[in-house]
Amino acid sequence: IADALQVNSSLKSLNLGFNRITDVGAQALAGALRVNTTLETLEINDNPITDVGAQAIADALQVNSSLKSLNLGF
């Protein structure tokens, strides 16, 4: 999914809640967020993401200008 996000130019909302995404997955998503310019909403709630994965996403948000809503809730 992260690879597809890097080249996707139409998806605006993605719900990946309750998908057992770990820090490795969060880091992959963070890489995609660095280059994706269309995603506006990302739901990754209720996944076993720790501070490591959350920090990777936070770092990616420093360069992402399209994401308006992010749900990391548990």
All heavy atoms as TSV, in Angstrom:
chain	resi	resn	atom	element	x	y	z
A	1	ILE	N	N	0.837	-1.186	0.000
A	1	ILE	CA	C	0.000	0.000	0.000
A	1	ILE	C	C	0.881	1.249	0.000
A	1	ILE	O	O	0.597	2.214	-0.693
A	1	ILE	CB	C	-0.976	-0.022	1.182
A	1	ILE	CG1	C	-2.012	-1.117	0.963
A	1	ILE	CG2	C	-1.633	1.326	1.363
A	1	ILE	CD1	C	-2.958	-1.327	2.105
A	2	ALA	N	N	1.943	1.214	0.788
A	2	ALA	CA	C	2.833	2.383	0.855
A	2	ALA	C	C	3.462	2.655	-0.508
A	2	ALA	O	O	3.568	3.818	-0.921
A	2	ALA	CB	C	3.907	2.166	1.911
A	3	ASP	N	N	3.853	1.601	-1.217
A	3	ASP	CA	C	4.430	1.792	-2.560
A	3	ASP	C	C	3.415	2.421	-3.499
A	3	ASP	O	O	3.742	3.301	-4.288
A	3	ASP	CB	C	4.903	0.455	-3.133
A	3	ASP	CG	C	6.142	-0.078	-2.431
A	3	ASP	OD1	O	6.834	0.709	-1.743
A	3	ASP	OD2	O	6.409	-1.284	-2.556
A	4	ALA	N	N	2.168	1.964	-3.418
A	4	ALA	CA	C	1.111	2.508	-4.280
A	4	ALA	C	C	0.838	3.975	-3.949
A	4	ALA	O	O	0.576	4.782	-4.844
A	4	ALA	CB	C	-0.166	1.683	-4.147
A	5	LEU	N	N	0.907	4.333	-2.674
A	5	LEU	CA	C	0.671	5.722	-2.271
A	5	LEU	C	C	1.707	6.671	-2.860
A	5	LEU	O	O	1.436	7.842	-3.095
A	5	LEU	CB	C	0.681	5.849	-0.756
A	5	LEU	CG	C	-0.612	5.574	-0.030
A	5	LEU	CD1	C	-0.413	5.721	1.469
A	5	LEU	CD2	C	-1.721	6.485	-0.508
A	6	GLN	N	N	2.902	6.170	-3.073
A	6	GLN	CA	C	3.963	7.018	-3.604
A	6	GLN	C	C	3.660	7.493	-5.021
A	6	GLN	O	O	4.080	8.575	-5.411
A	6	GLN	CB	C	5.299	6.287	-3.578
A	6	GLN	CG	C	5.816	6.105	-2.171
A	6	GLN	CD	C	7.194	5.492	-2.132
A	6	GLN	OE1	O	7.895	5.428	-3.139
A	6	GLN	NE2	N	7.595	5.038	-0.967
A	7	VAL	N	N	2.936	6.705	-5.774
A	7	VAL	CA	C	2.659	7.064	-7.170
A	7	VAL	C	C	1.200	7.413	-7.424
A	7	VAL	O	O	0.858	7.864	-8.513
A	7	VAL	CB	C	3.098	5.933	-8.135
A	7	VAL	CG1	C	4.594	5.736	-8.077
A	7	VAL	CG2	C	2.374	4.636	-7.822
A	8	ASN	N	N	0.350	7.234	-6.423
A	8	ASN	CA	C	-1.068	7.503	-6.603
A	8	ASN	C	C	-1.327	8.996	-6.692
A	8	ASN	O	O	-0.796	9.776	-5.916
A	8	ASN	CB	C	-1.858	6.914	-5.436
A	8	ASN	CG	C	-3.340	7.070	-5.626
A	8	ASN	OD1	O	-3.884	8.139	-5.421
A	8	ASN	ND2	N	-3.994	6.006	-6.037
A	9	SER	N	N	-2.177	9.375	-7.632
A	9	SER	CA	C	-2.476	10.801	-7.795
A	9	SER	C	C	-3.967	11.110	-7.651
A	9	SER	O	O	-4.384	12.216	-7.978
A	9	SER	CB	C	-1.982	11.275	-9.164
A	9	SER	OG	O	-2.642	10.564	-10.191
A	10	SER	N	N	-4.756	10.162	-7.154
A	10	SER	CA	C	-6.190	10.418	-7.042
A	10	SER	C	C	-6.788	10.092	-5.674
A	10	SER	O	O	-7.784	10.693	-5.293
A	10	SER	CB	C	-6.960	9.657	-8.125
A	10	SER	OG	O	-6.729	8.272	-7.997
A	11	LEU	N	N	-6.204	9.171	-4.921
A	11	LEU	CA	C	-6.763	8.771	-3.629
A	11	LEU	C	C	-6.662	9.921	-2.633
A	11	LEU	O	O	-5.599	10.489	-2.430
A	11	LEU	CB	C	-6.011	7.556	-3.086
A	11	LEU	CG	C	-6.585	6.933	-1.818
A	11	LEU	CD1	C	-7.921	6.266	-2.119
A	11	LEU	CD2	C	-5.608	5.914	-1.260
A	12	LYS	N	N	-7.800	10.258	-2.019
A	12	LYS	CA	C	-7.828	11.360	-1.056
A	12	LYS	C	C	-8.008	10.893	0.377
A	12	LYS	O	O	-7.650	11.606	1.300
A	12	LYS	CB	C	-8.935	12.344	-1.418
A	12	LYS	CG	C	-8.651	13.045	-2.720
A	12	LYS	CD	C	-9.619	14.165	-2.957
A	12	LYS	CE	C	-9.288	14.792	-4.284
A	12	LYS	NZ	N	-9.270	16.213	-4.238
A	13	SER	N	N	-8.563	9.697	0.570
A	13	SER	CA	C	-8.829	9.198	1.911
A	13	SER	C	C	-8.471	7.718	1.984
A	13	SER	O	O	-8.799	6.951	1.077
A	13	SER	CB	C	-10.307	9.403	2.253
A	13	SER	OG	O	-10.576	8.939	3.542
A	14	LEU	N	N	-7.801	7.332	3.086
A	14	LEU	CA	C	-7.401	5.940	3.258
A	14	LEU	C	C	-7.615	5.534	4.711
A	14	LEU	O	O	-7.105	6.189	5.625
A	14	LEU	CB	C	-5.924	5.767	2.875
A	14	LEU	CG	C	-5.332	4.364	2.982
A	14	LEU	CD1	C	-6.078	3.380	2.074
A	14	LEU	CD2	C	-3.855	4.402	2.629
A	15	ASN	N	N	-8.388	4.477	4.919
A	15	ASN	CA	C	-8.657	3.967	6.261
A	15	ASN	C	C	-7.951	2.626	6.420
A	15	ASN	O	O	-8.345	1.636	5.809
A	15	ASN	CB	C	-10.155	3.815	6.495
A	15	ASN	CG	C	-10.478	3.449	7.927
A	15	ASN	OD1	O	-9.664	2.882	8.646
A	15	ASN	ND2	N	-11.684	3.769	8.356
A	16	LEU	N	N	-6.918	2.612	7.246
A	16	LEU	CA	C	-6.169	1.396	7.540
A	16	LEU	C	C	-6.262	1.032	9.023
A	16	LEU	O	O	-5.405	0.343	9.556
A	16	LEU	CB	C	-4.694	1.569	7.136
A	16	LEU	CG	C	-4.432	1.732	5.648
A	16	LEU	CD1	C	-2.969	2.087	5.396
A	16	LEU	CD2	C	-4.813	0.471	4.893
A	17	GLY	N	N	-7.312	1.501	9.667
A	17	GLY	CA	C	-7.516	1.173	11.072
A	17	GLY	C	C	-7.730	-0.316	11.268
A	17	GLY	O	O	-8.248	-1.000	10.388
A	18	PHE	N	N	-7.284	-0.824	12.420
A	18	PHE	CA	C	-7.468	-2.235	12.789
A	18	PHE	C	C	-6.831	-3.195	11.789
A	18	PHE	O	O	-7.396	-4.217	11.430
A	18	PHE	CB	C	-8.959	-2.577	12.936
A	18	PHE	CG	C	-9.663	-1.788	14.000
A	18	PHE	CD1	C	-10.351	-0.630	13.670
A	18	PHE	CD2	C	-9.635	-2.197	15.320
A	18	PHE	CE1	C	-11.005	0.113	14.641
A	18	PHE	CE2	C	-10.279	-1.462	16.305
A	18	PHE	CZ	C	-10.970	-0.300	15.975
A	19	ASN	N	N	-5.632	-2.869	11.302
A	19	ASN	CA	C	-4.962	-3.713	10.305
A	19	ASN	C	C	-3.627	-4.280	10.766
A	19	ASN	O	O	-2.842	-4.740	9.954
A	19	ASN	CB	C	-4.757	-2.939	9.001
A	19	ASN	CG	C	-5.950	-3.033	8.102
A	19	ASN	OD1	O	-6.171	-4.049	7.475
A	19	ASN	ND2	N	-6.744	-1.977	8.066
A	20	ARG	N	N	-3.360	-4.217	12.054
A	20	ARG	CA	C	-2.122	-4.770	12.618
A	20	ARG	C	C	-0.868	-4.146	12.003
A	20	ARG	O	O	0.150	-4.810	11.830
A	20	ARG	CB	C	-2.085	-6.284	12.485
A	20	ARG	CG	C	-3.198	-6.970	13.215
A	20	ARG	CD	C	-3.096	-8.463	13.115
A	20	ARG	NE	N	-4.298	-9.060	13.680
A	20	ARG	CZ	C	-4.714	-10.263	13.383
A	20	ARG	NH1	N	-4.045	-11.006	12.528
A	20	ARG	NH2	N	-5.802	-10.730	13.931
A	21	ILE	N	N	-0.939	-2.884	11.673
A	21	ILE	CA	C	0.221	-2.174	11.140
A	21	ILE	C	C	1.186	-1.905	12.288
A	21	ILE	O	O	0.795	-1.382	13.328
A	21	ILE	CB	C	-0.209	-0.859	10.463
A	21	ILE	CG1	C	-1.080	-1.173	9.242
A	21	ILE	CG2	C	1.001	-0.019	10.061
A	21	ILE	CD1	C	-1.747	0.043	8.645
A	22	THR	N	N	2.432	-2.287	12.095
A	22	THR	CA	C	3.462	-2.109	13.115
A	22	THR	C	C	4.323	-0.892	12.768
A	22	THR	O	O	4.045	-0.174	11.803
A	22	THR	CB	C	4.347	-3.359	13.200
A	22	THR	OG1	O	5.030	-3.518	11.947
A	22	THR	CG2	C	3.525	-4.604	13.508
A	23	ASP	N	N	5.390	-0.708	13.521
A	23	ASP	CA	C	6.304	0.403	13.247
A	23	ASP	C	C	6.911	0.311	11.848
A	23	ASP	O	O	7.104	1.322	11.188
A	23	ASP	CB	C	7.424	0.444	14.286
A	23	ASP	CG	C	6.932	0.884	15.648
A	23	ASP	OD1	O	5.925	1.620	15.725
A	23	ASP	OD2	O	7.558	0.506	16.649
A	24	VAL	N	N	7.184	-0.899	11.398
A	24	VAL	CA	C	7.738	-1.078	10.050
A	24	VAL	C	C	6.746	-0.560	9.009
A	24	VAL	O	O	7.119	0.155	8.073
A	24	VAL	CB	C	8.095	-2.562	9.791
A	24	VAL	CG1	C	8.496	-2.781	8.345
A	24	VAL	CG2	C	9.196	-3.010	10.728
A	25	GLY	N	N	5.488	-0.895	9.174
A	25	GLY	CA	C	4.457	-0.407	8.264
A	25	GLY	C	C	4.280	1.096	8.358
A	25	GLY	O	O	4.093	1.783	7.352
A	26	ALA	N	N	4.342	1.618	9.580
A	26	ALA	CA	C	4.215	3.060	9.779
A	26	ALA	C	C	5.366	3.794	9.109
A	26	ALA	O	O	5.181	4.858	8.511
A	26	ALA	CB	C	4.148	3.382	11.262
A	27	GLN	N	N	6.560	3.222	9.189
A	27	GLN	CA	C	7.711	3.835	8.534
A	27	GLN	C	C	7.561	3.810	7.023
A	27	GLN	O	O	7.927	4.773	6.335
A	27	GLN	CB	C	9.001	3.145	8.983
A	27	GLN	CG	C	9.328	3.449	10.432
A	27	GLN	CD	C	10.404	2.559	11.004
A	27	GLN	OE1	O	10.564	1.403	10.623
A	27	GLN	NE2	N	11.161	3.101	11.961
A	28	ALA	N	N	7.006	2.743	6.496
A	28	ALA	CA	C	6.748	2.667	5.057
A	28	ALA	C	C	5.707	3.710	4.646
A	28	ALA	O	O	5.857	4.395	3.633
A	28	ALA	CB	C	6.291	1.265	4.671
A	29	LEU	N	N	4.658	3.840	5.447
A	29	LEU	CA	C	3.648	4.865	5.167
A	29	LEU	C	C	4.250	6.259	5.247
A	29	LEU	O	O	3.921	7.138	4.447
A	29	LEU	CB	C	2.477	4.740	6.141
A	29	LEU	CG	C	1.535	3.578	5.906
A	29	LEU	CD1	C	0.555	3.445	7.068
A	29	LEU	CD2	C	0.784	3.735	4.597
A	30	ALA	N	N	5.148	6.460	6.198
A	30	ALA	CA	C	5.812	7.759	6.329
A	30	ALA	C	C	6.603	8.086	5.072
A	30	ALA	O	O	6.572	9.227	4.587
A	30	ALA	CB	C	6.726	7.756	7.552
A	31	GLY	N	N	7.281	7.098	4.514
A	31	GLY	CA	C	8.010	7.315	3.266
A	31	GLY	C	C	7.083	7.730	2.147
A	31	GLY	O	O	7.404	8.609	1.339
A	32	ALA	N	N	5.919	7.115	2.107
A	32	ALA	CA	C	4.934	7.463	1.087
A	32	ALA	C	C	4.388	8.867	1.311
A	32	ALA	O	O	4.183	9.625	0.358
A	32	ALA	CB	C	3.793	6.444	1.082
A	33	LEU	N	N	4.158	9.218	2.562
A	33	LEU	CA	C	3.624	10.552	2.864
A	33	LEU	C	C	4.594	11.658	2.463
A	33	LEU	O	O	4.185	12.772	2.160
A	33	LEU	CB	C	3.311	10.675	4.358
A	33	LEU	CG	C	2.096	9.905	4.847
A	33	LEU	CD1	C	1.991	10.003	6.368
A	33	LEU	CD2	C	0.825	10.420	4.192
A	34	ARG	N	N	5.867	11.343	2.436
A	34	ARG	CA	C	6.869	12.343	2.045
A	34	ARG	C	C	6.720	12.769	0.586
A	34	ARG	O	O	7.074	13.891	0.233
A	34	ARG	CB	C	8.276	11.804	2.266
A	34	ARG	CG	C	8.643	11.674	3.714
A	34	ARG	CD	C	10.079	11.166	3.872
A	34	ARG	NE	N	10.457	11.125	5.264
A	34	ARG	CZ	C	10.876	12.168	5.961
A	34	ARG	NH1	N	10.978	13.342	5.380
A	34	ARG	NH2	N	11.199	12.048	7.236
A	35	VAL	N	N	6.205	11.868	-0.247
A	35	VAL	CA	C	6.109	12.181	-1.683
A	35	VAL	C	C	4.677	12.297	-2.196
A	35	VAL	O	O	4.454	12.860	-3.261
A	35	VAL	CB	C	6.892	11.160	-2.538
A	35	VAL	CG1	C	8.370	11.207	-2.215
A	35	VAL	CG2	C	6.352	9.753	-2.339
A	36	ASN	N	N	3.709	11.767	-1.469
A	36	ASN	CA	C	2.319	11.824	-1.909
A	36	ASN	C	C	1.782	13.248	-1.765
A	36	ASN	O	O	1.990	13.897	-0.750
A	36	ASN	CB	C	1.464	10.860	-1.083
A	36	ASN	CG	C	0.025	10.841	-1.528
A	36	ASN	OD1	O	-0.725	11.754	-1.202
A	36	ASN	ND2	N	-0.357	9.819	-2.258
A	37	THR	N	N	1.082	13.705	-2.797
A	37	THR	CA	C	0.568	15.080	-2.783
A	37	THR	C	C	-0.955	15.150	-2.860
A	37	THR	O	O	-1.503	16.242	-2.996
A	37	THR	CB	C	1.154	15.884	-3.959
A	37	THR	OG1	O	0.798	15.238	-5.188
A	37	THR	CG2	C	2.659	15.996	-3.850
A	38	THR	N	N	-1.637	14.014	-2.751
A	38	THR	CA	C	-3.092	14.035	-2.885
A	38	THR	C	C	-3.850	13.545	-1.660
A	38	THR	O	O	-4.984	13.934	-1.446
A	38	THR	CB	C	-3.549	13.196	-4.093
A	38	THR	OG1	O	-3.059	11.867	-3.939
A	38	THR	CG2	C	-3.045	13.784	-5.388
A	39	LEU	N	N	-3.231	12.691	-0.845
A	39	LEU	CA	C	-3.935	12.122	0.308
A	39	LEU	C	C	-4.252	13.219	1.319
A	39	LEU	O	O	-3.364	13.969	1.739
A	39	LEU	CB	C	-3.085	11.029	0.957
A	39	LEU	CG	C	-3.821	10.146	1.953
A	39	LEU	CD1	C	-4.868	9.279	1.244
A	39	LEU	CD2	C	-2.846	9.258	2.706
A	40	GLU	N	N	-5.515	13.306	1.704
A	40	GLU	CA	C	-5.954	14.329	2.657
A	40	GLU	C	C	-6.317	13.747	4.016
A	40	GLU	O	O	-6.237	14.439	5.023
A	40	GLU	CB	C	-7.164	15.082	2.089
A	40	GLU	CG	C	-6.842	15.863	0.842
A	40	GLU	CD	C	-8.054	16.557	0.247
A	40	GLU	OE1	O	-9.183	16.391	0.768
A	40	GLU	OE2	O	-7.876	17.270	-0.756
A	41	THR	N	N	-6.739	12.480	4.037
A	41	THR	CA	C	-7.161	11.843	5.285
A	41	THR	C	C	-6.520	10.471	5.398
A	41	THR	O	O	-6.592	9.674	4.460
A	41	THR	CB	C	-8.692	11.681	5.325
A	41	THR	OG1	O	-9.298	12.959	5.179
A	41	THR	CG2	C	-9.155	11.053	6.624
A	42	LEU	N	N	-5.896	10.205	6.546
A	42	LEU	CA	C	-5.299	8.897	6.807
A	42	LEU	C	C	-5.742	8.418	8.182
A	42	LEU	O	O	-5.525	9.078	9.187
A	42	LEU	CB	C	-3.767	8.975	6.737
A	42	LEU	CG	C	-3.009	7.676	7.039
A	42	LEU	CD1	C	-3.402	6.565	6.057
A	42	LEU	CD2	C	-1.511	7.926	7.010
A	43	GLU	N	N	-6.386	7.275	8.199
A	43	GLU	CA	C	-6.855	6.644	9.431
A	43	GLU	C	C	-5.991	5.409	9.685
A	43	GLU	O	O	-6.047	4.445	8.924
A	43	GLU	CB	C	-8.318	6.206	9.291
A	43	GLU	CG	C	-9.269	7.303	8.892
A	43	GLU	CD	C	-9.826	8.063	10.073
A	43	GLU	OE1	O	-9.691	7.580	11.204
A	43	GLU	OE2	O	-10.385	9.141	9.842
A	44	ILE	N	N	-5.165	5.466	10.711
A	44	ILE	CA	C	-4.357	4.295	11.070
A	44	ILE	C	C	-4.536	3.984	12.562
A	44	ILE	O	O	-3.620	3.515	13.229
A	44	ILE	CB	C	-2.869	4.471	10.693
A	44	ILE	CG1	C	-2.317	5.786	11.217
A	44	ILE	CG2	C	-2.677	4.351	9.201
A	44	ILE	CD1	C	-0.824	5.952	10.984
A	45	ASN	N	N	-5.728	4.235	13.024
A	45	ASN	CA	C	-6.045	3.995	14.426
A	45	ASN	C	C	-6.091	2.509	14.756
A	45	ASN	O	O	-6.277	1.666	13.884
A	45	ASN	CB	C	-7.388	4.651	14.779
A	45	ASN	CG	C	-8.500	4.190	13.860
A	45	ASN	OD1	O	-8.447	4.446	12.660
A	45	ASN	ND2	N	-9.484	3.512	14.407
A	46	ASP	N	N	-5.896	2.216	16.037
A	46	ASP	CA	C	-6.001	0.855	16.567
A	46	ASP	C	C	-5.065	-0.128	15.882
A	46	ASP	O	O	-5.455	-1.242	15.536
A	46	ASP	CB	C	-7.455	0.379	16.537
A	46	ASP	CG	C	-8.325	1.224	17.438
A	46	ASP	OD1	O	-8.229	1.056	18.659
A	46	ASP	OD2	O	-9.071	2.085	16.923
A	47	ASN	N	N	-3.843	0.317	15.661
A	47	ASN	CA	C	-2.760	-0.526	15.179
A	47	ASN	C	C	-1.645	-0.483	16.229
A	47	ASN	O	O	-1.525	0.492	16.961
A	47	ASN	CB	C	-2.224	0.001	13.839
A	47	ASN	CG	C	-3.159	-0.300	12.684
A	47	ASN	OD1	O	-3.366	-1.444	12.333
A	47	ASN	ND2	N	-3.746	0.737	12.111
A	48	PRO	N	N	-0.802	-1.523	16.295
A	48	PRO	CA	C	0.260	-1.547	17.314
A	48	PRO	C	C	1.474	-0.694	16.921
A	48	PRO	O	O	2.604	-1.173	16.855
A	48	PRO	CB	C	0.609	-3.037	17.416
A	48	PRO	CG	C	0.303	-3.586	16.068
A	48	PRO	CD	C	-0.899	-2.800	15.584
A	49	ILE	N	N	1.233	0.577	16.676
A	49	ILE	CA	C	2.299	1.512	16.320
A	49	ILE	C	C	2.809	2.156	17.608
A	49	ILE	O	O	2.018	2.679	18.401
A	49	ILE	CB	C	1.778	2.586	15.348
A	49	ILE	CG1	C	1.332	1.933	14.035
A	49	ILE	CG2	C	2.842	3.645	15.084
A	49	ILE	CD1	C	0.591	2.883	13.104
A	50	THR	N	N	4.126	2.115	17.802
A	50	THR	CA	C	4.728	2.704	19.000
A	50	THR	C	C	5.247	4.107	18.678
A	50	THR	O	O	5.029	4.637	17.590
A	50	THR	CB	C	5.887	1.831	19.515
A	50	THR	OG1	O	6.977	1.917	18.586
A	50	THR	CG2	C	5.463	0.376	19.699
A	51	ASP	N	N	5.983	4.664	19.624
A	51	ASP	CA	C	6.574	5.986	19.429
A	51	ASP	C	C	7.485	6.032	18.203
A	51	ASP	O	O	7.594	7.060	17.545
A	51	ASP	CB	C	7.389	6.395	20.660
A	51	ASP	CG	C	6.523	6.631	21.880
A	51	ASP	OD1	O	5.286	6.733	21.734
A	51	ASP	OD2	O	7.082	6.719	22.980
A	52	VAL	N	N	8.131	4.923	17.891
A	52	VAL	CA	C	9.037	4.871	16.741
A	52	VAL	C	C	8.278	5.123	15.443
A	52	VAL	O	O	8.671	5.957	14.626
A	52	VAL	CB	C	9.769	3.506	16.689
A	52	VAL	CG1	C	10.585	3.366	15.424
A	52	VAL	CG2	C	10.646	3.334	17.920
A	53	GLY	N	N	7.192	4.413	15.241
A	53	GLY	CA	C	6.385	4.595	14.039
A	53	GLY	C	C	5.714	5.954	13.996
A	53	GLY	O	O	5.635	6.600	12.950
A	54	ALA	N	N	5.224	6.395	15.148
A	54	ALA	CA	C	4.566	7.700	15.227
A	54	ALA	C	C	5.547	8.818	14.900
A	54	ALA	O	O	5.201	9.788	14.218
A	54	ALA	CB	C	3.958	7.902	16.602
A	55	GLN	N	N	6.806	8.680	15.354
A	55	GLN	CA	C	7.813	9.697	15.067
A	55	GLN	C	C	8.139	9.735	13.580
A	55	GLN	O	O	8.324	10.815	12.996
A	55	GLN	CB	C	9.091	9.440	15.868
A	55	GLN	CG	C	10.127	10.533	15.699
A	55	GLN	CD	C	9.625	11.873	16.204
A	55	GLN	OE1	O	9.234	11.995	17.356
A	55	GLN	NE2	N	9.640	12.888	15.356
A	56	ALA	N	N	8.186	8.579	12.936
A	56	ALA	CA	C	8.444	8.537	11.493
A	56	ALA	C	C	7.346	9.274	10.737
A	56	ALA	O	O	7.622	10.043	9.806
A	56	ALA	CB	C	8.546	7.082	11.024
A	57	ILE	N	N	6.106	9.072	11.149
A	57	ILE	CA	C	4.992	9.769	10.502
A	57	ILE	C	C	5.058	11.266	10.791
A	57	ILE	O	O	4.866	12.090	9.894
A	57	ILE	CB	C	3.650	9.153	10.936
A	57	ILE	CG1	C	3.530	7.758	10.313
A	57	ILE	CG2	C	2.477	10.042	10.516
A	57	ILE	CD1	C	2.361	6.953	10.759
A	58	ALA	N	N	5.377	11.613	12.024
A	58	ALA	CA	C	5.498	13.038	12.375
A	58	ALA	C	C	6.582	13.713	11.540
A	58	ALA	O	O	6.397	14.837	11.050
A	58	ALA	CB	C	5.805	13.183	13.860
A	59	ASP	N	N	7.690	13.027	11.347
A	59	ASP	CA	C	8.776	13.580	10.531
A	59	ASP	C	C	8.324	13.779	9.083
A	59	ASP	O	O	8.653	14.779	8.447
A	59	ASP	CB	C	10.003	12.672	10.572
A	59	ASP	CG	C	10.671	12.645	11.942
A	59	ASP	OD1	O	10.402	13.545	12.771
A	59	ASP	OD2	O	11.456	11.707	12.182
A	60	ALA	N	N	7.564	12.822	8.569
A	60	ALA	CA	C	7.071	12.919	7.194
A	60	ALA	C	C	6.116	14.094	7.027
A	60	ALA	O	O	6.073	14.731	5.970
A	60	ALA	CB	C	6.387	11.619	6.778
A	61	LEU	N	N	5.370	14.385	8.073
A	61	LEU	CA	C	4.414	15.495	7.995
A	61	LEU	C	C	5.101	16.855	7.894
A	61	LEU	O	O	4.469	17.833	7.492
A	61	LEU	CB	C	3.465	15.461	9.198
A	61	LEU	CG	C	2.524	14.264	9.237
A	61	LEU	CD1	C	1.669	14.306	10.487
A	61	LEU	CD2	C	1.659	14.204	7.990
A	62	GLN	N	N	6.373	16.893	8.209
A	62	GLN	CA	C	7.130	18.139	8.057
A	62	GLN	C	C	7.236	18.554	6.593
A	62	GLN	O	O	7.367	19.737	6.289
A	62	GLN	CB	C	8.539	17.985	8.647
A	62	GLN	CG	C	8.559	17.734	10.133
A	62	GLN	CD	C	8.079	18.936	10.926
A	62	GLN	OE1	O	8.400	20.074	10.602
A	62	GLN	NE2	N	7.309	18.691	11.965
A	63	VAL	N	N	7.170	17.572	5.686
A	63	VAL	CA	C	7.298	17.876	4.254
A	63	VAL	C	C	6.008	17.646	3.472
A	63	VAL	O	O	5.907	18.048	2.321
A	63	VAL	CB	C	8.456	17.083	3.598
A	63	VAL	CG1	C	9.784	17.494	4.195
A	63	VAL	CG2	C	8.242	15.589	3.739
A	64	ASN	N	N	5.028	16.987	4.087
A	64	ASN	CA	C	3.761	16.725	3.406
A	64	ASN	C	C	2.829	17.922	3.593
A	64	ASN	O	O	2.607	18.367	4.711
A	64	ASN	CB	C	3.110	15.463	3.977
A	64	ASN	CG	C	1.794	15.137	3.335
A	64	ASN	OD1	O	0.814	15.846	3.515
A	64	ASN	ND2	N	1.754	14.058	2.584
A	65	SER	N	N	2.289	18.402	2.492
A	65	SER	CA	C	1.403	19.570	2.581
A	65	SER	C	C	-0.057	19.250	2.258
A	65	SER	O	O	-0.907	20.131	2.336
A	65	SER	CB	C	1.903	20.675	1.653
A	65	SER	OG	O	1.903	20.213	0.315
A	66	SER	N	N	-0.359	18.003	1.924
A	66	SER	CA	C	-1.733	17.678	1.534
A	66	SER	C	C	-2.567	17.067	2.655
A	66	SER	O	O	-3.783	17.245	2.694
A	66	SER	CB	C	-1.736	16.728	0.327
A	66	SER	OG	O	-1.126	15.494	0.666
A	67	LEU	N	N	-1.937	16.355	3.596
A	67	LEU	CA	C	-2.693	15.665	4.635
A	67	LEU	C	C	-3.314	16.667	5.600
A	67	LEU	O	O	-2.637	17.519	6.154
A	67	LEU	CB	C	-1.787	14.702	5.401
A	67	LEU	CG	C	-2.504	13.605	6.170
A	67	LEU	CD1	C	-3.185	12.632	5.220
A	67	LEU	CD2	C	-1.551	12.861	7.077
A	68	LYS	N	N	-4.620	16.561	5.749
A	68	LYS	CA	C	-5.361	17.465	6.617
A	68	LYS	C	C	-5.867	16.779	7.883
A	68	LYS	O	O	-6.114	17.416	8.898
A	68	LYS	CB	C	-6.554	18.066	5.852
A	68	LYS	CG	C	-6.136	18.965	4.720
A	68	LYS	CD	C	-7.363	19.425	3.950
A	68	LYS	CE	C	-7.087	20.424	2.871
A	68	LYS	NZ	N	-6.059	20.173	1.942
A	69	SER	N	N	-6.034	15.455	7.824
A	69	SER	CA	C	-6.562	14.715	8.958
A	69	SER	C	C	-5.801	13.410	9.116
A	69	SER	O	O	-5.649	12.650	8.165
A	69	SER	CB	C	-8.048	14.416	8.735
A	69	SER	OG	O	-8.566	13.619	9.767
A	70	LEU	N	N	-5.338	13.167	10.341
A	70	LEU	CA	C	-4.600	11.941	10.671
A	70	LEU	C	C	-5.149	11.385	11.968
A	70	LEU	O	O	-5.191	12.091	12.981
A	70	LEU	CB	C	-3.105	12.239	10.813
A	70	LEU	CG	C	-2.224	11.104	11.315
A	70	LEU	CD1	C	-2.234	9.935	10.339
A	70	LEU	CD2	C	-0.819	11.607	11.550
A	71	ASN	N	N	-5.585	10.128	11.955
A	71	ASN	CA	C	-6.097	9.476	13.149
A	71	ASN	C	C	-5.131	8.364	13.544
A	71	ASN	O	O	-5.017	7.353	12.861
A	71	ASN	CB	C	-7.497	8.908	12.906
A	71	ASN	CG	C	-8.090	8.290	14.153
A	71	ASN	OD1	O	-7.450	8.162	15.178
A	71	ASN	ND2	N	-9.339	7.884	14.053
A	72	LEU	N	N	-4.435	8.583	14.660
A	72	LEU	CA	C	-3.534	7.586	15.229
A	72	LEU	C	C	-4.117	6.973	16.495
A	72	LEU	O	O	-3.435	6.245	17.190
A	72	LEU	CB	C	-2.189	8.236	15.603
A	72	LEU	CG	C	-1.257	8.631	14.473
A	72	LEU	CD1	C	-0.176	9.561	14.978
A	72	LEU	CD2	C	-0.665	7.409	13.844
A	73	GLY	N	N	-5.354	7.288	16.804
A	73	GLY	CA	C	-5.969	6.922	18.073
A	73	GLY	C	C	-5.998	5.444	18.369
A	73	GLY	O	O	-5.956	4.604	17.481
A	74	PHE	N	N	-6.101	5.159	19.658
A	74	PHE	CA	C	-6.183	3.771	20.123
A	74	PHE	C	C	-7.470	3.566	20.866
A	74	PHE	O	O	-8.020	4.397	21.478
A	74	PHE	CB	C	-5.008	3.435	21.035
A	74	PHE	CG	C	-3.711	3.401	20.276
A	74	PHE	CD1	C	-2.908	4.517	20.206
A	74	PHE	CD2	C	-3.315	2.259	19.626
A	74	PHE	CE1	C	-1.708	4.489	19.521
A	74	PHE	CE2	C	-2.118	2.227	18.934
A	74	PHE	CZ	C	-1.314	3.346	18.883
